[in-house]
Amino acid sequence: MGRTLNTIFLVTVAIAALFQSSLAQRDYVVGDGLGWVIPPGPSVYATWAANKTFTAGDTLVFNFLNGSHDVAKVTKANFDSCNGGNALLLLTNSPANVTLNETGSHYFICGFSGHCGAGQKLAVNVSAAGSSPAPQPSAAPPQGSSPAPLPSSPSPGPVSGPTRSPTTYTVGDNLGWTVPTSGASMYQTWANGKNFMVRDILGKDLELLLGFGFEFCV
């Protein structure tokens, strides 16, 4: 009877351990709905990984269009330089599943030309099951990218001065709107002495022209 109880206890413990292990292991779809593509920003995959806790036994699932992307596991140096040569692992068919069997940092890039430099790269930090989650590594900026500009302080808006009522101007004053007899610059000279504001009125039959039409009188 005692031997039977011991056997039942050991079997129960083994089943519980297997059940707990299966619960701890998770599948992560890289990029979620975005998949494994050239991202809309250089830090998309770093941001995605920062919100996850990866433990040994978890699986990364890379979804991509066959022939347009691949998954290359590389060293930290090749990750930073976007060098897909001498990949530790190369997967070319989607979905590409990578089981994270070892703790520590793991680095993945797309080996297609220019893709890694455009941000298609992922770094994850894997912790042992049951341990405190390790901080996710920060991705190096893509090659050729410049640091983001610092936010500038908002410039003060224009100070509004005292308002006045709309003014009606008689173009050319007493001369009026005619072929000027004192030279081609007569109306320009007349305008230089005025301070026109929005809603003011020019009191002759004029035609408003854009710059091209004004220059060529069309």
Secondary structure, DSSP 4 states (H G I P E B T S, - for coil): -HHHHHHHHHHHHHHHHHHHHHHH--EEETTGGG-SS--SSTTHHHHHHHT--EETT-EEEE---BTTB-EEEE-HHHHHHT--TT-SEEE-SSSEEEE--SSEEEEEE--STTTTTTT-EEEEEEEPTTSPPPPPPPPPPPTT--PPPPPPPPPPPPPP-------EE-TTTTS-SS--SS-TTHHHHHHHT----TT-EE-S------HHHHHHT-
